[in-house]
């Protein structure tokens, strides 16, 4: 064998030895995902979360973070977490397997940030119920990340945008989740359920006239298509942090407490800035040429009342008694 070949083999052997020394203490390599692009607010917070965990466990676990739906649409990743193909994820919840998870996206369940801080938070009644549903899918719920109140992005100005009883004669994308579909219809739009990935394509091609299921921050990269934004505040966007249940059970009690504590801190820190960032996102849409169709308190109340009268009873049938339990808990405050 030539001298050069010996040197090459020796280099490879040294590389393997170094790698083993570097990761010799490592028991796992985790896939971690979220739905926004690299450098976004959730991306930064998730990196801080991972850095804190890694430091505390002496890099026992190697975390590979995949931003921007690189692991798949959130509905797909939820199943991958269930099967253990992805270990940790932050994003919305899909309802294709369990319709009771509609509970997480009840339209107009909360109407301001003060109410959201009490309802969408680790250890709240809603959180505990959702955690129970997810456990049946072999998923452990750790915490959440509050995002914003939702709105509608449109290609054109709709007739009477603040009147839910007027047929807008517009087809808008809704997430493939029953609560969004019913709410869009009662607000005067024709609902077209498709995933976020196809929604962007639909807006560009004109297949849909608008989009609901997100907010100003989520629409900031769609301003080539979206020219009007209506802050209808139809739902509170709260992304859940969850992991594979088998992976969770494989952690020590100390490690489990570490994950829960880090998740709680991330959620608490996010609530300190989320409301301000929501306002900044709306201003960013303005700067990018989007017209903001502001609604009066009376118009928002009309939307809320109609949804509660028309949509809530239908959702209660699908969710079950937990729906009434959550409503009662909120009304008692």
C-alpha positions in Angstrom: 0.0 0.0 0.0 1.3 3.4 -0.9 2.4 5.8 1.8 -0.4 8.3 0.9 -3.0 5.6 1.5 -1.5 4.8 4.9 -1.7 8.5 5.9 -5.3 8.6 4.7 -6.3 5.6 6.7 -4.6 6.9 9.7 -6.4 10.2 9.4 -9.7 8.5 9.2 -8.9 6.4 12.2 -8.0 9.5 14.2 -11.2 11.2 13.1 -13.3 8.2 14.3 -11.5 8.2 17.6 -12.0 11.9 18.1 -15.7 11.6 17.3 -16.1 8.8 19.7 -14.4 10.8 22.4 -16.5 13.8 21.6 -19.8 11.9 21.7 -18.7 9.0 23.9 -20.9 10.3 26.7 -23.8 10.9 24.4 -26.7 8.5 24.7 -29.0 10.1 22.2 -29.2 12.4 19.2 -32.5 14.2 19.0 -34.3 15.8 16.1 -35.9 19.1 17.2 -38.2 21.1 15.0 -40.4 24.2 14.7 -42.3 25.9 11.9 -40.6 29.3 11.4 -37.4 30.2 9.6 -34.0 30.3 11.1 -33.4 33.5 13.1 -37.1 34.0 13.9 -38.3 34.6 17.5 -39.2 31.0 18.1 -36.0 29.8 16.6 -34.0 32.0 19.0 -36.0 31.0 22.0 -35.8 27.3 21.1 -32.0 27.6 20.8 -31.8 29.2 24.2 -34.0 26.4 25.6 -31.7 23.7 24.1 -28.5 25.5 25.3 -29.8 25.6 28.8 -30.7 21.9 28.7 -27.4 21.0 27.1 -25.4 22.8 29.8 -27.3 21.2 32.6 -26.9 17.7 31.3 -23.2 18.1 30.2 -24.1 17.6 26.5 -25.4 14.1 27.2 -27.9 14.7 24.3 -27.0 16.1 20.9 -29.8 18.3 19.6 -30.2 18.9 15.9 -32.6 21.8 15.3 -34.6 21.8 12.1 -36.4 25.2 11.4 -39.0 26.1 8.8 -41.0 22.9 8.5 -37.8 21.0 7.4 -39.1 17.9 9.2 -42.5 18.2 7.5 -45.8 20.0 8.1 -46.8 20.2 11.8 -49.5 17.6 11.3 -46.9 15.2 9.9 -44.4 16.0 12.6 -46.9 15.3 15.3 -47.2 11.7 14.0 -43.4 11.4 13.7 -43.1 12.5 17.3 -45.7 9.9 18.3 -43.6 7.2 16.5 -40.3 8.4 18.0 -38.9 9.6 14.6 -38.7 13.1 16.0 -38.0 13.7 19.6 -39.0 17.3 20.3 -41.2 19.8 18.5 -42.8 23.3 18.9 -45.9 24.1 16.8 -49.7 23.9 16.5 -51.6 20.7 17.1 -53.3 18.7 14.4 -56.7 17.2 15.0 -56.7 14.5 12.3 -56.1 11.7 14.8 -58.0 13.1 17.8 -60.8 15.7 17.1 -60.9 16.5 20.8 -57.7 18.6 20.3 -60.0 21.2 18.7 -60.1 22.4 22.3 -56.7 24.1 21.7 -58.1 26.3 19.0 -61.6 27.3 20.1 -62.4 30.5 18.3 -62.8 33.5 20.6 -62.1 31.4 23.7 -60.0 34.3 25.0 -60.2 37.9 23.8 -57.2 39.7 25.3 -53.7 39.0 26.5 -54.7 39.0 30.2 -57.2 36.2 29.6 -54.6 34.3 27.4 -52.0 34.3 30.2 -54.4 32.5 32.5 -55.8 30.0 29.9 -52.9 29.2 27.6 -50.2 28.4 30.1 -48.4 25.4 31.6 -50.6 23.7 34.3 -53.9 25.4 33.3 -57.0 23.3 33.0 -56.8 23.5 29.2 -53.2 22.5 29.2 -53.8 19.5 31.4 -56.7 18.3 29.3 -54.7 18.6 26.1 -51.8 16.9 27.8 -54.1 13.9 28.5 -55.2 13.7 24.9 -51.6 13.8 23.6 -50.5 11.1 26.0 -52.9 8.8 24.2 -50.8 9.5 21.1 -47.6 8.6 22.9 -46.7 12.3 23.3 -45.6 14.2 26.4 -46.7 17.9 26.6 -44.0 20.1 28.2 -45.1 23.7 27.7 -46.1 26.2 25.1 -45.0 29.4 23.3 -47.6 32.2 23.0 -47.6 33.8 19.5 -50.4 36.2 18.7 -54.1 36.7 18.1 -55.2 35.6 14.7 -56.3 37.7 11.7 -57.3 37.3 8.0 -55.0 38.2 5.1 -56.7 39.0 1.8 -55.8 39.8 -1.8 -58.6 42.3 -2.1 -60.7 44.5 0.1 -63.8 42.5 1.2 -67.3 44.1 1.4 -68.1 45.2 5.0 -65.1 43.5 6.6 -66.5 44.1 10.1 -69.9 42.6 9.4 -70.0 38.8 9.9 -73.5 38.5 8.4 -72.4 39.7 4.9 -71.3 37.1 2.4 -67.8 38.2 1.3 -67.9 36.0 -1.8 -64.3 35.1 -1.1 -62.6 31.7 -0.8 -60.0 31.7 2.0 -57.6 29.1 3.1 -58.2 27.6 6.5 -56.1 25.0 8.4 -57.5 21.5 8.0 -59.0 21.9 11.5 -62.7 22.0 12.0 -62.7 25.0 14.4 -61.2 27.3 11.7 -63.4 26.0 9.0 -66.6 26.7 11.0 -65.4 30.1 12.1 -64.5 31.3 8.6 -67.9 30.4 7.3 -69.7 32.3 10.1 -67.5 35.3 9.4 -68.8 35.4 5.8 -66.1 33.5 3.9 -66.0 30.3 1.9 -63.6 28.0 3.7 -61.0 25.9 1.8 -59.0 23.6 4.1 -55.4 23.2 3.1 -52.0 23.1 4.9 -49.8 26.2 5.3 -47.4 25.0 2.6 -50.1 24.8 -0.1 -51.7 28.0 1.2 -48.8 30.1 0.1 -49.0 28.5 -3.4 -52.8 29.1 -3.4 -52.3 32.8 -2.7 -49.8 33.3 -5.4 -51.9 31.5 -8.1 -55.2 33.1 -7.0 -56.6 29.7 -6.1 -57.7 31.3 -2.8 -58.5 35.0 -2.1 -57.1 35.0 1.4 -55.9 33.1 4.4 -56.9 32.6 8.0 -55.3 30.6 10.8 -52.3 32.8 11.3 -51.6 36.4 12.3 -49.6 39.4 11.2 -46.2 37.8 12.0 -47.1 34.7 10.0 -48.2 36.7 7.0 -45.2 39.1 6.9 -43.5 37.0 4.1 -46.7 36.9 2.0 -47.1 40.5 1.2 -46.6 40.0 -2.5 -50.1 38.4 -2.4 -51.7 39.8 0.8 -52.8 43.4 0.4 -55.3 43.7 3.3 -55.2 42.5 6.8 -58.1 42.2 9.2 -57.2 41.7 12.9 -60.4 39.7 13.7 -58.6 38.1 16.7 -60.5 34.9 16.0 -58.2 32.7 17.9 -55.2 32.8 20.2 -52.2 31.2 18.6 -50.3 29.1 21.1 -47.7 26.7 19.9 -47.3 23.6 22.1 -43.9 22.1 23.0 -44.0 18.3 23.2 -41.8 15.3 22.9 -42.1 11.5 22.3 -43.5 9.8 25.5 -41.0 6.9 25.3 -38.1 9.4 25.1 -39.6 11.3 28.1 -39.9 8.1 30.1 -36.2 7.4 29.4 -35.1 10.5 31.2 -34.3 10.6 34.8 -36.6 12.4 37.2 -34.0 15.2 37.5 -33.9 15.5 33.7 -37.7 15.6 33.4 -37.9 18.4 36.0 -35.2 20.3 34.0 -37.2 20.1 30.8 -40.4 21.2 32.4 -38.7 24.1 34.2 -36.9 25.2 31.0 -40.2 25.1 29.1 -42.0 27.1 31.8 -39.3 29.7 31.7 -39.4 30.0 27.9 -43.2 30.4 28.0 -43.0 33.0 30.8 -40.3 35.0 29.0 -42.2 34.9 25.8 -45.3 36.3 27.4 -43.3 39.4 28.4 -42.7 40.4 24.8 -45.4 38.7 22.7 -48.0 41.4 22.9 -45.5 44.1 21.9 -44.2 41.9 19.0 -47.7 41.4 17.8 -48.2 45.1 17.4 -44.8 45.4 15.7 -45.8 42.7 13.3 -48.9 44.6 12.3 -46.8 47.8 11.8 -44.4 45.7 9.6 -47.3 44.7 7.4 -48.1 48.4 7.0 -44.6 49.2 6.0 -44.7 46.5 3.3 -47.8 48.0 1.8 -50.6 46.1 3.4 -53.7 48.0 4.4 -54.9 47.2 7.9 -58.7 47.1 8.2 -59.2 48.0 11.8 -62.4 46.8 13.5 -64.4 48.6 16.2 -65.2 47.0 19.5 -68.8 46.6 18.4 -67.7 44.8 15.2 -65.5 42.4 17.2 -68.3 41.7 19.6 -70.7 40.9 16.8 -68.1 38.4 15.4 -67.5 36.9 18.9 -71.2 36.6 19.7 -72.0 34.9 16.4 -69.2 32.4 16.7 -70.2 31.6 20.3 -73.8 31.0 19.2 -73.2 29.2 15.9 -69.8 27.4 16.2 -69.3 26.6 19.9 -72.3 24.1 20.1 -70.9 22.2 17.1 -67.4 22.1 18.6 -68.8 20.9 21.9 -70.3 17.9 20.2 -66.8 16.9 18.9 -64.8 17.7 22.0 -67.2 16.4 24.6 -67.7 17.5 28.3 -64.2 19.0 28.6 -65.5 21.8 26.3 -68.0 22.9 28.9 -65.5 22.4 31.7 -63.1 24.9 30.1 -65.8 27.5 29.5 -67.0 27.2 33.0 -63.4 27.6 34.3 -62.9 30.8 32.3 -66.3 32.3 33.2 -65.5 31.8 36.9 -62.6 34.2 36.8 
